[in-house]
Amino acid sequence: MAKIAILGHGVVGSGVAEVLLKNAESIALKAGEPIEIGHILDIREFPGLLYSHRFTTNFDDIINDDDVSVVVEVIGGLTPSYGYVRASLEAGKSVVTSNKELVAQKGAGLLQLAKDRGVDFLFEASVGGGIPIISPLHQCLAANRLHEITGILNGTTNFILTKMVREGMSFDQALRTAQRLGYAERNPAADIEGHDTCRKICILASLAFGRHVYPQWVRTEGITALTLEDIECARRLDGVIKLLGSAREMDDGQLYITVSPCFIPREHPLANVEDVFNGILVKGDAIGDVVFYGRGAGKLPTASAVVADIINCVRHTHAHSRIYWRDALDGEQVVAEPGRVETAKLIRLACDDKQKASVKASAVFGKVREAFSENGSEYAFLSPKMPESALDEAVRSLVESGAAKKVISSIRAVI
């Protein structure tokens, strides 16, 4: 019998316990032996549960129990989670976590420690909730050289944008609706400012390209500045706006990684991923394009991914799965400067004369796709692809020349 410990009995932790108990028989068949919950660490008491006697407030009860082979960390954040995880690995116990912040900030060091101690550090639930993406990248797509990963990685922001598109809600209205339905936290900053998406794309990029990518290296934009006028402009160009995390390897080996709202055409594989669902597009040299789709959060979907990792740890007690990427070397420039990478943008300009703005835009950019509207004081267009710094300078020139009064919005475009 394999004995595990769970750190935290919140939404995900209670879901892990529920799945382990409810599906105990089938899980034992898949793991090769029964799995027993030996300890649950939490500062609160939970009387009346079938496993209430398993609770402890002392982490030493877990670290000193030689029978515990797998520790499941579902507390979140870096403190005290990082200390608990590191101590568990040092004690020769495999660790499973759903903690995206922990993996994004400390993943390289923890993977090296797990490798040194001959145990596993697994984190399927840290990206995409119940959507399998870490294991497919590590195993099923291992024969591919991966070119790009782009995803809708945050269900809260995708729900908000869906409400803006479908029902014409303002950003503030859609956010309040998401909070009322429990999709957004009281303090939604991590979601709407893009930090959650940033951590997830950093994890995927680290795994896909073999070098640790730290969130602070990635230019991150959220959706707080988006307006219904931006949404309508995208619709007139037969597209939608999604918050995307994207990473691709360039010819010189550096990684181009961004988190920002993006215009994508309706035929794009992620354009119809709506509400709280996530979608992840992976491009490989052998497989081509593959899309992973499903609920990116929630108690049982996330618990499903955590328990799958537990099963893998138990099954691989003497043959570890060895997910690994290296830390950045001293002085290594892992992430490319965004300004030198080609992109297109959806540009909205305030102007007095739309015809004058159109003529000047064509002179500066060549042929552009215009988004015609009834608003006589606005001119909008989709630019061609060009280095981002040059593109931004060209847009500024439209204002400086007098063809436009100011830039209303500038949104990256996937074309």
C-alpha positions as CSV (number, residue, x, y, z in Angstrom):
1,M,0.0,0.0,0.0
2,A,1.3,3.5,-0.9
3,K,0.9,6.2,1.7
4,I,0.5,9.8,0.8
5,A,0.2,13.2,2.5
6,I,-1.9,16.2,1.4
7,L,-0.8,19.7,2.2
8,G,-3.9,21.8,2.3
9,H,-7.6,21.0,2.5
10,G,-9.1,23.8,0.5
11,V,-11.0,23.5,-2.8
12,V,-8.3,21.4,-4.6
13,G,-7.1,19.5,-1.5
14,S,-10.6,18.4,-0.5
15,G,-11.2,17.4,-4.2
16,V,-8.1,15.2,-4.2
17,A,-9.2,13.4,-1.0
18,E,-12.7,13.0,-2.5
19,V,-11.4,11.5,-5.8
20,L,-9.0,9.2,-4.0
21,L,-11.7,7.8,-1.7
22,K,-14.5,7.7,-4.3
23,N,-12.4,5.9,-7.0
24,A,-10.1,4.0,-4.7
25,E,-10.6,0.6,-6.4
26,S,-9.9,1.7,-9.9
27,I,-7.0,3.9,-8.8
28,A,-5.4,1.0,-7.0
29,L,-5.6,-1.0,-10.3
30,K,-4.0,1.8,-12.2
31,A,-1.3,2.5,-9.6
32,G,-0.5,-1.2,-9.0
33,E,-1.4,-1.0,-5.3
34,P,-3.9,0.8,-3.0
35,I,-3.2,4.4,-2.1
36,E,-3.9,5.5,1.5
37,I,-4.2,9.1,2.7
38,G,-1.8,9.1,5.7
39,H,-1.9,12.8,6.7
40,I,-3.6,16.0,5.7
41,L,-1.9,19.2,6.8
42,D,-4.2,22.2,7.6
43,I,-4.4,24.7,10.4
44,R,-8.2,24.3,10.4
45,E,-10.3,21.4,11.8
46,F,-12.7,19.4,9.7
47,P,-14.9,17.3,12.1
48,G,-17.4,14.8,10.7
49,L,-15.3,13.7,7.7
50,L,-14.5,10.0,7.1
51,Y,-10.8,11.0,7.3
52,S,-11.0,13.6,10.1
53,H,-8.5,11.6,12.1
54,R,-5.9,12.1,9.4
55,F,-5.5,15.8,10.0
56,T,-2.4,17.4,11.5
57,T,-1.2,20.9,12.0
58,N,2.5,19.8,12.2
59,F,4.4,19.3,9.0
60,D,7.0,17.2,11.0
61,D,4.4,14.5,11.3
62,I,4.6,14.1,7.5
63,I,8.4,14.6,6.9
64,N,9.2,12.1,9.7
65,D,6.9,9.4,8.5
66,D,9.0,7.1,6.5
67,D,6.0,5.3,5.0
68,V,4.8,8.5,3.2
69,S,6.2,8.2,-0.3
70,V,4.3,11.0,-2.0
71,V,3.5,14.5,-0.7
72,V,0.7,16.5,-2.5
73,E,1.1,20.3,-2.2
74,V,-2.1,22.2,-2.9
75,I,-1.7,25.2,-0.6
76,G,-0.6,27.6,-3.3
77,G,1.8,30.5,-3.3
78,L,5.5,30.4,-2.3
79,T,5.3,30.6,1.5
80,P,5.2,28.1,3.2
81,S,4.7,25.8,0.1
82,Y,8.3,26.1,-1.2
83,G,9.8,25.1,2.1
84,Y,7.5,22.2,2.5
85,V,8.1,20.9,-1.1
86,R,11.9,21.3,-0.8
87,A,12.0,19.5,2.5
88,S,9.9,16.7,1.1
89,L,12.1,16.2,-1.9
90,E,15.2,16.3,0.3
91,A,13.7,13.6,2.4
92,G,13.3,11.3,-0.6
93,K,9.6,11.8,-1.1
94,S,8.1,12.5,-4.5
95,V,6.0,15.7,-4.7
96,V,2.8,16.4,-6.7
97,T,1.6,20.0,-6.9
98,S,-1.0,22.2,-8.6
99,N,0.9,25.4,-7.6
100,K,1.7,27.3,-10.8
101,E,3.5,30.1,-8.9
102,L,5.8,27.6,-7.3
103,V,6.6,25.8,-10.5
104,A,7.0,29.1,-12.5
105,Q,9.4,30.6,-10.0
106,K,11.2,27.6,-8.5
107,G,10.7,24.8,-11.0
108,A,14.3,24.4,-12.3
109,G,15.8,24.0,-8.8
110,L,13.1,21.7,-7.6
111,L,13.4,19.5,-10.7
112,Q,17.2,19.3,-10.2
113,L,16.6,18.3,-6.5
114,A,14.1,15.6,-7.4
115,K,16.6,14.3,-10.0
116,D,19.4,14.2,-7.4
117,R,17.2,12.4,-4.8
118,G,15.8,9.9,-7.3
119,V,12.2,11.0,-6.9
120,D,9.5,12.8,-9.0
121,F,8.3,16.4,-9.0
122,L,5.1,16.4,-11.0
123,F,2.7,19.3,-11.7
124,E,0.1,18.4,-14.3
125,A,-2.5,20.5,-12.6
126,S,-0.5,23.7,-12.5
127,V,-1.5,24.5,-16.1
128,G,-5.0,24.0,-17.6
129,G,-6.6,22.4,-14.5
130,G,-7.9,19.1,-15.6
131,I,-6.7,19.5,-19.2
132,P,-3.8,17.1,-19.8
133,I,-0.9,19.2,-21.3
134,I,2.2,18.6,-19.2
135,S,2.4,14.8,-19.7
136,P,1.6,15.1,-23.5
137,L,4.4,17.6,-23.9
138,H,6.8,15.5,-21.9
139,Q,5.8,12.1,-23.3
140,C,3.4,11.9,-26.2
141,L,5.0,14.7,-28.2
142,A,8.6,14.0,-27.2
143,A,9.5,13.0,-30.7
144,N,8.7,16.5,-32.0
145,R,10.7,19.6,-32.1
146,L,8.2,22.1,-30.8
147,H,7.9,25.4,-32.5
148,E,5.2,27.2,-30.7
149,I,2.7,27.0,-27.8
150,T,-0.2,29.5,-27.7
151,G,-3.0,29.3,-25.3
152,I,-6.1,30.7,-23.6
153,L,-4.9,29.8,-20.2
154,N,-7.2,31.7,-17.8
155,G,-10.9,30.8,-17.6
156,T,-11.8,34.0,-15.7
157,T,-10.6,36.4,-18.4
158,N,-12.0,34.2,-21.1
159,F,-15.4,34.3,-19.4
160,I,-15.2,38.1,-19.2
161,L,-14.3,38.5,-22.9
162,T,-17.1,36.1,-23.9
163,K,-19.6,38.2,-22.0
164,M,-18.3,41.3,-23.7
165,V,-18.6,39.7,-27.1
166,R,-21.9,37.9,-26.7
167,E,-23.9,40.2,-24.5
168,G,-22.3,43.6,-25.0
169,M,-21.3,43.9,-21.3
170,S,-18.7,46.4,-20.4
171,F,-15.5,45.1,-18.8
172,D,-16.7,46.1,-15.3
173,Q,-20.1,44.5,-15.8
174,A,-18.6,41.3,-17.0
175,L,-16.1,41.2,-14.1
176,R,-18.9,41.7,-11.6
177,T,-20.8,38.8,-13.2
178,A,-17.7,36.6,-13.0
179,Q,-17.3,37.4,-9.3
180,R,-21.0,36.8,-8.6
181,L,-20.8,33.3,-10.3
182,G,-17.6,32.4,-8.4
183,Y,-15.4,32.5,-11.5
184,A,-13.4,35.5,-10.3
185,E,-11.9,36.2,-6.9
186,R,-12.8,39.2,-4.8
187,N,-9.3,40.5,-5.8
188,P,-9.1,39.4,-9.4
189,A,-5.8,41.1,-10.2
190,A,-3.8,37.9,-10.9
191,D,-6.3,37.0,-13.6
192,I,-7.3,40.2,-15.3
193,E,-3.8,41.7,-15.2
194,G,-2.4,38.6,-16.9
195,H,-0.1,37.2,-14.1
196,D,-1.8,33.9,-13.9
197,T,-1.5,33.4,-17.7
198,C,2.1,34.5,-17.5
199,R,3.0,31.8,-14.9
200,K,1.4,29.1,-17.0
201,I,3.0,30.0,-20.3
202,C,6.4,30.2,-18.5
203,I,5.8,26.6,-17.3
204,L,4.9,25.4,-20.8
205,A,7.8,27.2,-22.4
206,S,10.3,25.8,-19.9
207,L,9.1,22.3,-20.5
208,A,8.9,22.7,-24.3
209,F,12.2,24.4,-24.8
210,G,14.2,23.0,-22.0
211,R,15.3,26.2,-20.2
212,H,13.6,27.9,-17.2
213,V,11.6,31.0,-18.1
214,Y,11.0,33.3,-15.1
215,P,7.7,35.3,-15.1
216,Q,9.6,38.6,-14.5
217,W,11.2,38.2,-17.9
218,V,7.9,38.2,-19.8
219,R,6.2,41.4,-20.8
220,T,2.7,40.9,-19.5
221,E,-0.5,42.8,-20.4
222,G,-4.0,42.1,-19.0
223,I,-7.5,42.9,-20.3
224,T,-8.4,45.8,-18.0
225,A,-8.0,48.4,-20.8
226,L,-10.2,46.6,-23.3
227,T,-13.4,48.3,-24.3
228,L,-16.5,47.3,-26.2
229,E,-15.3,49.5,-29.0
230,D,-12.2,47.2,-29.3
231,I,-14.4,44.1,-29.3
232,E,-16.6,45.7,-32.1
233,C,-13.6,46.6,-34.1
234,A,-12.4,43.0,-34.0
235,R,-15.9,41.8,-35.0
236,R,-15.8,44.1,-38.1
237,L,-12.6,42.4,-39.2
238,D,-14.2,39.0,-38.6
239,G,-12.2,38.2,-35.5
240,V,-12.3,38.2,-31.7
241,I,-10.0,39.3,-28.9
242,K,-8.6,36.7,-26.5
243,L,-6.0,36.9,-23.8
244,L,-3.2,34.7,-25.1
245,G,0.0,33.4,-23.6
246,S,2.4,32.5,-26.4
247,A,5.9,31.2,-26.7
248,R,8.0,30.2,-29.7
249,E,11.7,29.5,-30.3
250,M,13.4,31.8,-32.7
251,D,16.2,30.9,-35.2
252,D,18.9,32.2,-32.8
253,G,17.6,30.0,-30.0
254,Q,16.0,32.8,-27.9
255,L,12.4,32.6,-27.0
256,Y,9.7,35.0,-27.9
257,I,7.2,35.0,-25.1
258,T,4.2,37.4,-24.6
259,V,1.1,37.6,-22.6
260,S,-1.4,40.1,-24.0
261,P,-4.9,40.5,-25.5
262,C,-4.7,39.5,-29.2
263,F,-6.9,39.8,-32.2
264,I,-7.4,36.4,-33.8
265,P,-9.4,35.7,-36.9
266,R,-12.5,33.6,-36.6
267,E,-10.9,30.6,-38.4
268,H,-8.1,30.4,-35.8
269,P,-8.3,27.2,-33.7
270,L,-8.7,29.2,-30.4
271,A,-11.3,31.7,-31.7
272,N,-14.3,29.6,-30.5
273,V,-12.9,28.7,-27.1
274,E,-15.4,30.5,-24.9
275,D,-16.7,31.0,-21.3
276,V,-14.4,29.5,-18.6
277,F,-12.9,27.0,-21.0
278,N,-9.2,26.9,-21.9
279,G,-7.5,26.0,-25.2
280,I,-3.9,25.3,-25.9
281,L,-2.4,25.1,-29.4
282,V,0.9,23.2,-29.8
283,K,2.8,23.3,-33.0
284,G,5.4,20.5,-33.7
285,D,7.5,19.6,-36.6
286,A,6.1,16.1,-36.9
287,I,2.6,16.3,-35.5
288,G,1.7,19.7,-36.9
289,D,-1.0,21.5,-34.9
290,V,-2.6,20.0,-31.9
291,V,-5.3,21.6,-29.7
292,F,-6.0,20.7,-26.0
293,Y,-9.4,21.9,-24.8
294,G,-11.3,21.7,-21.6
295,R,-12.1,23.3,-18.2
296,G,-9.0,25.0,-16.9
297,A,-10.0,25.1,-13.3
298,G,-12.5,23.8,-10.7
299,K,-12.4,21.5,-7.8
300,L,-12.7,18.1,-9.5
301,P,-11.1,18.8,-12.8
302,T,-7.9,20.0,-11.0
303,A,-8.1,17.1,-8.5
304,S,-8.3,14.7,-11.5
305,A,-4.9,16.0,-12.7
306,V,-3.4,15.9,-9.3
307,V,-4.5,12.3,-8.7
308,A,-3.2,11.2,-12.1
309,D,0.2,12.5,-11.0
310,I,-0.1,10.6,-7.7
311,I,-0.8,7.4,-9.6
312,N,2.3,8.1,-11.8
313,C,4.5,8.6,-8.8
314,V,3.3,5.3,-7.2
315,R,3.5,3.4,-10.4
316,H,7.0,4.7,-11.1
317,T,8.4,4.1,-7.6
318,H,11.5,2.5,-9.1
319,A,11.4,4.1,-12.6
320,H,10.9,7.9,-12.4
321,S,9.4,10.0,-15.1
322,R,12.1,12.6,-15.0
323,I,10.5,15.8,-16.2
324,Y,13.4,18.2,-16.4
325,W,14.6,21.5,-17.7
326,R,17.7,23.4,-16.8
327,D,18.0,26.8,-15.1
328,A,19.3,29.7,-17.1
329,L,23.1,30.1,-17.3
330,D,24.8,33.2,-16.0
331,G,24.4,36.0,-18.5
332,E,22.2,33.9,-20.8
333,Q,19.6,35.9,-22.7
334,V,16.7,33.3,-22.7
335,V,13.9,35.7,-23.7
336,A,14.1,37.9,-26.8
337,E,13.4,41.6,-26.7
338,P,9.9,41.9,-28.0
339,G,10.7,45.0,-30.1
340,R,12.8,43.1,-32.6
341,V,10.2,40.4,-33.3
342,E,7.7,40.7,-36.1
343,T,4.0,41.1,-35.1
344,A,0.9,42.7,-36.5
345,K,-1.5,44.9,-34.6
346,L,-5.0,46.1,-34.6
347,I,-4.8,49.9,-34.4
348,R,-7.5,52.4,-33.4
349,L,-6.9,56.1,-34.0
350,A,-8.8,59.2,-33.1
351,C,-8.9,61.5,-36.1
352,D,-10.7,64.5,-37.7
353,D,-10.5,63.2,-41.2
354,K,-10.8,59.4,-41.8
355,Q,-9.8,59.7,-45.4
356,K,-6.6,61.6,-44.6
357,A,-5.8,58.9,-41.9
358,S,-6.4,56.1,-44.4
359,V,-4.2,57.6,-47.1
360,K,-1.4,58.2,-44.5
361,A,-1.7,54.7,-43.1
362,S,-1.5,53.2,-46.6
363,A,1.6,55.3,-47.3
364,V,3.3,54.2,-44.1
365,F,2.3,50.5,-44.0
366,G,1.3,49.7,-47.5
367,K,-1.9,47.8,-47.9
368,V,-3.9,47.5,-44.7
369,R,-7.2,45.9,-43.7
370,E,-9.5,48.7,-42.6
371,A,-12.3,48.3,-40.0
372,F,-15.0,50.6,-41.2
373,S,-17.4,52.1,-38.6
374,E,-20.1,54.7,-38.3
375,N,-17.8,56.7,-36.0
376,G,-16.5,59.6,-38.1
377,S,-13.8,60.5,-35.6
378,E,-12.1,57.1,-35.5
379,Y,-10.0,55.2,-38.0
380,A,-9.1,51.5,-37.4
381,F,-7.0,49.1,-39.3
382,L,-5.0,45.8,-39.1
383,S,-1.4,46.4,-39.8
384,P,1.0,44.0,-41.7
385,K,3.6,42.1,-39.7
386,M,6.8,43.9,-39.0
387,P,9.3,44.3,-36.1
388,E,7.2,45.6,-33.1
389,S,9.5,48.5,-32.4
390,A,9.3,49.7,-36.0
391,L,5.5,49.1,-36.0
392,D,5.0,51.2,-32.9
393,E,7.2,54.0,-34.3
394,A,5.2,54.0,-37.6
395,V,2.0,54.4,-35.6
396,R,3.5,57.3,-33.7
397,S,4.4,58.9,-37.0
398,L,0.7,58.9,-37.9
399,V,0.0,61.1,-34.9
400,E,3.0,63.3,-35.4
401,S,2.1,63.9,-39.0
402,G,-1.3,65.2,-38.0
403,A,-3.2,62.3,-39.8
404,A,-4.4,61.2,-36.3
405,K,-4.9,63.0,-33.0
406,K,-4.0,60.0,-30.8
407,V,-3.8,56.2,-30.6
408,I,-6.9,54.9,-28.9
409,S,-5.7,51.3,-28.7
410,S,-3.0,49.0,-30.1
411,I,-3.7,45.3,-29.8
412,R,-1.4,42.5,-31.0
413,A,-2.8,40.4,-33.8
414,V,-2.2,36.8,-34.8
415,I,-2.4,36.7,-38.6
